[in-house]
Amino acid sequence: MRVKICGITKPDQGKAITELGATTLGFICVPSSPRFITPQDIQAVIQVLPKTVERIGVFANASLDEIRQTLSEAKLTGIQLHGNESLEFCDRLRQFFPDLEIIKAIRVKTPEALDLAETYIHHVDTLLLDAYHPQQLGGTGHTLDWHSLQQFRPACAWLLAGGLTPENVLEALTLLKPDGIDLSSGVECSPGDKDLTKVAQLFQVLSPSV
Protein backbone atom coordinates (compact mmCIF):
# COMPACT_ATOMS: atom_id res chain seq x y z
CA MET A 1 0.00 0.00 0.00
CA ARG A 2 1.15 3.49 -0.80
CA VAL A 3 1.85 5.52 2.33
CA LYS A 4 2.17 9.28 1.89
CA ILE A 5 3.34 11.47 4.74
CA CYS A 6 2.50 15.08 4.00
CA GLY A 7 3.72 18.38 5.39
CA ILE A 8 7.43 17.56 5.44
CA THR A 9 9.61 20.57 6.29
CA LYS A 10 12.90 19.14 7.62
CA PRO A 11 15.54 17.10 5.73
CA ASP A 12 16.38 14.84 8.67
CA GLN A 13 12.72 14.01 9.28
CA GLY A 14 12.07 13.40 5.58
CA LYS A 15 14.98 10.97 5.41
CA ALA A 16 13.97 9.17 8.60
CA ILE A 17 10.34 8.85 7.49
CA THR A 18 11.33 7.21 4.22
CA GLU A 19 13.63 4.85 6.08
CA LEU A 20 10.68 3.85 8.26
CA GLY A 21 8.68 2.93 5.15
CA ALA A 22 6.95 5.92 3.56
CA THR A 23 6.78 5.63 -0.22
CA THR A 24 5.68 9.22 -0.84
CA LEU A 25 6.38 12.58 0.80
CA GLY A 26 4.22 15.66 0.42
CA PHE A 27 5.47 19.25 0.51
CA ILE A 28 3.02 22.08 1.16
CA CYS A 29 3.51 24.85 -1.39
CA VAL A 30 0.68 27.02 -0.01
CA PRO A 31 2.16 30.15 1.63
CA SER A 32 -0.74 30.55 4.08
CA SER A 33 -0.23 27.05 5.51
CA PRO A 34 1.68 26.52 8.78
CA ARG A 35 3.41 23.64 6.95
CA PHE A 36 4.57 25.82 4.03
CA ILE A 37 8.02 25.08 2.68
CA THR A 38 9.92 27.05 0.03
CA PRO A 39 11.07 25.37 -3.19
CA GLN A 40 14.69 25.75 -2.08
CA ASP A 41 13.96 23.98 1.20
CA ILE A 42 12.04 21.25 -0.63
CA GLN A 43 15.12 20.62 -2.72
CA ALA A 44 17.24 20.43 0.44
CA VAL A 45 14.98 17.62 1.67
CA ILE A 46 14.98 15.87 -1.70
CA GLN A 47 18.77 15.77 -1.77
CA VAL A 48 18.86 13.41 1.22
CA LEU A 49 16.10 11.08 -0.04
CA PRO A 50 16.40 7.85 -2.01
CA LYS A 51 15.59 8.45 -5.67
CA THR A 52 12.73 5.95 -5.46
CA VAL A 53 10.70 8.13 -3.07
CA GLU A 54 7.84 9.99 -4.72
CA ARG A 55 7.86 13.73 -4.04
CA ILE A 56 4.56 15.59 -4.29
CA GLY A 57 4.11 19.35 -4.24
CA VAL A 58 0.76 20.38 -2.75
CA PHE A 59 -0.84 23.51 -4.26
CA ALA A 60 -4.17 25.24 -3.75
CA ASN A 61 -5.57 27.54 -6.44
CA ALA A 62 -2.06 28.36 -7.62
CA SER A 63 -1.49 29.67 -11.12
CA LEU A 64 0.22 27.61 -13.76
CA ASP A 65 3.19 29.98 -13.60
CA GLU A 66 3.48 29.56 -9.83
CA ILE A 67 3.52 25.79 -10.17
CA ARG A 68 6.05 25.96 -12.98
CA GLN A 69 8.32 28.17 -10.89
CA THR A 70 8.27 25.71 -7.99
CA LEU A 71 8.97 22.80 -10.30
CA SER A 72 11.92 24.66 -11.80
CA GLU A 73 13.53 24.82 -8.34
CA ALA A 74 12.47 21.50 -6.78
CA LYS A 75 12.62 18.12 -8.48
CA LEU A 76 9.12 16.87 -7.76
CA THR A 77 7.48 13.76 -9.18
CA GLY A 78 3.89 14.91 -8.75
CA ILE A 79 1.47 17.78 -8.24
CA GLN A 80 -1.41 17.68 -5.76
CA LEU A 81 -4.23 20.16 -6.26
CA HIS A 82 -6.02 20.96 -3.03
CA GLY A 83 -8.15 23.94 -4.05
CA ASN A 84 -11.00 24.55 -6.49
CA GLU A 85 -9.05 23.71 -9.63
CA SER A 86 -11.20 23.06 -12.70
CA LEU A 87 -11.09 20.10 -15.06
CA GLU A 88 -9.63 22.42 -17.67
CA PHE A 89 -6.82 23.43 -15.33
CA CYS A 90 -6.00 19.77 -14.71
CA ASP A 91 -5.87 19.21 -18.46
CA ARG A 92 -3.47 22.14 -18.87
CA LEU A 93 -1.20 20.73 -16.18
CA ARG A 94 -1.20 17.38 -17.95
CA GLN A 95 -0.22 19.13 -21.17
CA PHE A 96 2.67 21.01 -19.55
CA PHE A 97 3.84 18.22 -17.24
CA PRO A 98 3.01 14.91 -18.96
CA ASP A 99 5.52 12.94 -16.89
CA LEU A 100 4.29 14.06 -13.46
CA GLU A 101 1.53 12.48 -11.40
CA ILE A 102 -1.46 14.75 -10.92
CA ILE A 103 -3.48 14.22 -7.74
CA LYS A 104 -6.78 16.01 -7.13
CA ALA A 105 -7.87 16.36 -3.52
CA ILE A 106 -11.58 16.55 -2.78
CA ARG A 107 -12.74 17.78 0.61
CA VAL A 108 -15.81 15.73 1.46
CA LYS A 109 -18.52 17.81 3.11
CA THR A 110 -21.60 16.14 1.61
CA PRO A 111 -22.26 13.01 -0.49
CA GLU A 112 -22.26 15.24 -3.57
CA ALA A 113 -18.50 15.64 -3.13
CA LEU A 114 -18.08 12.03 -4.22
CA ASP A 115 -19.94 12.80 -7.44
CA LEU A 116 -17.59 15.74 -7.95
CA ALA A 117 -14.60 13.45 -7.40
CA GLU A 118 -15.82 11.13 -10.15
CA THR A 119 -15.78 13.98 -12.69
CA TYR A 120 -12.00 14.26 -12.34
CA ILE A 121 -11.24 10.62 -13.10
CA HIS A 122 -10.22 11.17 -16.71
CA HIS A 123 -8.35 14.38 -15.97
CA VAL A 124 -5.98 13.30 -13.20
CA ASP A 125 -4.00 10.22 -12.21
CA THR A 126 -5.08 9.93 -8.59
CA LEU A 127 -7.89 11.17 -6.35
CA LEU A 128 -7.47 12.03 -2.66
CA LEU A 129 -10.41 12.27 -0.28
CA ASP A 130 -9.89 14.62 2.65
CA ALA A 131 -12.08 15.93 5.45
CA TYR A 132 -13.83 19.26 4.99
CA HIS A 133 -12.95 22.22 7.19
CA PRO A 134 -14.34 25.73 6.54
CA GLN A 135 -11.03 27.51 7.17
CA GLN A 136 -8.32 24.92 6.52
CA LEU A 137 -7.56 23.07 3.29
CA GLY A 138 -5.91 20.09 4.95
CA GLY A 139 -4.04 18.79 7.97
CA THR A 140 -7.06 19.50 10.13
CA GLY A 141 -7.09 16.26 12.10
CA HIS A 142 -10.78 15.80 11.24
CA THR A 143 -11.79 12.33 10.06
CA LEU A 144 -14.17 11.45 7.27
CA ASP A 145 -17.31 9.39 7.72
CA TRP A 146 -15.70 6.18 6.50
CA HIS A 147 -19.01 4.32 6.30
CA SER A 148 -20.28 6.84 3.75
CA LEU A 149 -17.31 6.05 1.49
CA GLN A 150 -17.80 2.29 1.30
CA GLN A 151 -19.35 2.48 -2.18
CA PHE A 152 -16.63 4.79 -3.49
CA ARG A 153 -14.77 2.79 -6.12
CA PRO A 154 -13.44 5.20 -8.72
CA ALA A 155 -11.90 4.00 -11.96
CA CYS A 156 -8.53 5.38 -10.92
CA ALA A 157 -6.23 5.15 -7.93
CA TRP A 158 -7.31 6.97 -4.79
CA LEU A 159 -5.83 7.94 -1.43
CA LEU A 160 -7.62 8.24 1.89
CA ALA A 161 -6.71 11.23 4.04
CA GLY A 162 -8.41 13.16 6.82
CA GLY A 163 -7.47 12.66 10.44
CA LEU A 164 -5.75 9.30 10.07
CA THR A 165 -3.54 8.29 12.99
CA PRO A 166 -1.66 5.15 14.05
CA GLU A 167 -4.57 4.49 16.39
CA ASN A 168 -7.41 4.62 13.86
CA VAL A 169 -5.85 3.67 10.52
CA LEU A 170 -6.64 -0.03 10.79
CA GLU A 171 -10.29 0.73 11.53
CA ALA A 172 -10.43 2.85 8.38
CA LEU A 173 -8.78 0.15 6.31
CA THR A 174 -11.19 -2.54 7.49
CA LEU A 175 -14.04 -0.47 6.01
CA LEU A 176 -12.34 0.91 2.91
CA LYS A 177 -9.89 -0.31 0.31
CA PRO A 178 -8.00 2.76 -0.90
CA ASP A 179 -4.84 2.42 -2.97
CA GLY A 180 -3.00 4.39 -0.34
CA ILE A 181 -3.25 6.58 2.72
CA ASP A 182 -2.10 10.13 3.46
CA LEU A 183 -1.22 11.35 6.94
CA SER A 184 -0.08 14.72 8.23
CA SER A 185 -1.39 15.96 11.58
CA GLY A 186 -1.83 12.40 12.84
CA VAL A 187 1.95 11.92 12.99
CA GLU A 188 3.00 15.38 14.17
CA CYS A 189 4.23 17.10 17.30
CA SER A 190 3.10 20.42 15.78
CA PRO A 191 2.39 21.58 12.21
CA GLY A 192 5.40 20.70 10.07
CA ASP A 193 7.26 18.96 12.89
CA LYS A 194 6.81 15.21 12.51
CA ASP A 195 6.78 12.82 15.45
CA LEU A 196 9.04 9.97 14.35
CA THR A 197 7.77 7.76 17.17
CA LYS A 198 4.25 8.08 15.78
CA VAL A 199 5.49 7.41 12.25
CA ALA A 200 7.23 4.25 13.47
CA GLN A 201 4.05 3.22 15.29
CA LEU A 202 2.09 3.73 12.07
CA PHE A 203 4.26 1.28 10.15
CA GLN A 204 4.16 -1.19 13.00
CA VAL A 205 0.37 -1.32 12.92
CA LEU A 206 0.26 -1.40 9.11
CA SER A 207 2.66 -4.33 8.81
CA PRO A 208 2.17 -6.57 6.85
CA SER A 209 -0.26 -4.36 4.92
CA VAL A 210 2.58 -2.33 3.38
C-alpha positions in Angstrom: 0.0 0.0 0.0 1.2 3.5 -0.8 1.8 5.5 2.3 2.2 9.3 1.9 3.3 11.5 4.7 2.5 15.1 4.0 3.7 18.4 5.4 7.4 17.6 5.4 9.6 20.6 6.3 12.9 19.1 7.6 15.5 17.1 5.7 16.4 14.8 8.7 12.7 14.0 9.3 12.1 13.4 5.6 15.0 11.0 5.4 14.0 9.2 8.6 10.3 8.9 7.5 11.3 7.2 4.2 13.6 4.9 6.1 10.7 3.9 8.3 8.7 2.9 5.2 7.0 5.9 3.6 6.8 5.6 -0.2 5.7 9.2 -0.8 6.4 12.6 0.8 4.2 15.7 0.4 5.5 19.2 0.5 3.0 22.1 1.2 3.5 24.9 -1.4 0.7 27.0 0.0 2.2 30.2 1.6 -0.7 30.5 4.1 -0.2 27.0 5.5 1.7 26.5 8.8 3.4 23.6 6.9 4.6 25.8 4.0 8.0 25.1 2.7 9.9 27.0 0.0 11.1 25.4 -3.2 14.7 25.8 -2.1 14.0 24.0 1.2 12.0 21.3 -0.6 15.1 20.6 -2.7 17.2 20.4 0.4 15.0 17.6 1.7 15.0 15.9 -1.7 18.8 15.8 -1.8 18.9 13.4 1.2 16.1 11.1 0.0 16.4 7.9 -2.0 15.6 8.5 -5.7 12.7 5.9 -5.5 10.7 8.1 -3.1 7.8 10.0 -4.7 7.9 13.7 -4.0 4.6 15.6 -4.3 4.1 19.4 -4.2 0.8 20.4 -2.8 -0.8 23.5 -4.3 -4.2 25.2 -3.7 -5.6 27.5 -6.4 -2.1 28.4 -7.6 -1.5 29.7 -11.1 0.2 27.6 -13.8 3.2 30.0 -13.6 3.5 29.6 -9.8 3.5 25.8 -10.2 6.1 26.0 -13.0 8.3 28.2 -10.9 8.3 25.7 -8.0 9.0 22.8 -10.3 11.9 24.7 -11.8 13.5 24.8 -8.3 12.5 21.5 -6.8 12.6 18.1 -8.5 9.1 16.9 -7.8 7.5 13.8 -9.2 3.9 14.9 -8.8 1.5 17.8 -8.2 -1.4 17.7 -5.8 -4.2 20.2 -6.3 -6.0 21.0 -3.0 -8.2 23.9 -4.1 -11.0 24.6 -6.5 -9.1 23.7 -9.6 -11.2 23.1 -12.7 -11.1 20.1 -15.1 -9.6 22.4 -17.7 -6.8 23.4 -15.3 -6.0 19.8 -14.7 -5.9 19.2 -18.5 -3.5 22.1 -18.9 -1.2 20.7 -16.2 -1.2 17.4 -17.9 -0.2 19.1 -21.2 2.7 21.0 -19.6 3.8 18.2 -17.2 3.0 14.9 -19.0 5.5 12.9 -16.9 4.3 14.1 -13.5 1.5 12.5 -11.4 -1.5 14.7 -10.9 -3.5 14.2 -7.7 -6.8 16.0 -7.1 -7.9 16.4 -3.5 -11.6 16.5 -2.8 -12.7 17.8 0.6 -15.8 15.7 1.5 -18.5 17.8 3.1 -21.6 16.1 1.6 -22.3 13.0 -0.5 -22.3 15.2 -3.6 -18.5 15.6 -3.1 -18.1 12.0 -4.2 -19.9 12.8 -7.4 -17.6 15.7 -8.0 -14.6 13.5 -7.4 -15.8 11.1 -10.1 -15.8 14.0 -12.7 -12.0 14.3 -12.3 -11.2 10.6 -13.1 -10.2 11.2 -16.7 -8.4 14.4 -16.0 -6.0 13.3 -13.2 -4.0 10.2 -12.2 -5.1 9.9 -8.6 -7.9 11.2 -6.3 -7.5 12.0 -2.7 -10.4 12.3 -0.3 -9.9 14.6 2.7 -12.1 15.9 5.5 -13.8 19.3 5.0 -13.0 22.2 7.2 -14.3 25.7 6.5 -11.0 27.5 7.2 -8.3 24.9 6.5 -7.6 23.1 3.3 -5.9 20.1 5.0 -4.0 18.8 8.0 -7.1 19.5 10.1 -7.1 16.3 12.1 -10.8 15.8 11.2 -11.8 12.3 10.1 -14.2 11.5 7.3 -17.3 9.4 7.7 -15.7 6.2 6.5 -19.0 4.3 6.3 -20.3 6.8 3.7 -17.3 6.0 1.5 -17.8 2.3 1.3 -19.4 2.5 -2.2 -16.6 4.8 -3.5 -14.8 2.8 -6.1 -13.4 5.2 -8.7 -11.9 4.0 -12.0 -8.5 5.4 -10.9 -6.2 5.2 -7.9 -7.3 7.0 -4.8 -5.8 7.9 -1.4 -7.6 8.2 1.9 -6.7 11.2 4.0 -8.4 13.2 6.8 -7.5 12.7 10.4 -5.8 9.3 10.1 -3.5 8.3 13.0 -1.7 5.2 14.0 -4.6 4.5 16.4 -7.4 4.6 13.9 -5.8 3.7 10.5 -6.6 0.0 10.8 -10.3 0.7 11.5 -10.4 2.8 8.4 -8.8 0.1 6.3 -11.2 -2.5 7.5 -14.0 -0.5 6.0 -12.3 0.9 2.9 -9.9 -0.3 0.3 -8.0 2.8 -0.9 -4.8 2.4 -3.0 -3.0 4.4 -0.3 -3.3 6.6 2.7 -2.1 10.1 3.5 -1.2 11.3 6.9 -0.1 14.7 8.2 -1.4 16.0 11.6 -1.8 12.4 12.8 1.9 11.9 13.0 3.0 15.4 14.2 4.2 17.1 17.3 3.1 20.4 15.8 2.4 21.6 12.2 5.4 20.7 10.1 7.3 19.0 12.9 6.8 15.2 12.5 6.8 12.8 15.4 9.0 10.0 14.4 7.8 7.8 17.2 4.2 8.1 15.8 5.5 7.4 12.3 7.2 4.3 13.5 4.0 3.2 15.3 2.1 3.7 12.1 4.3 1.3 10.2 4.2 -1.2 13.0 0.4 -1.3 12.9 0.3 -1.4 9.1 2.7 -4.3 8.8 2.2 -6.6 6.9 -0.3 -4.4 4.9 2.6 -2.3 3.4 
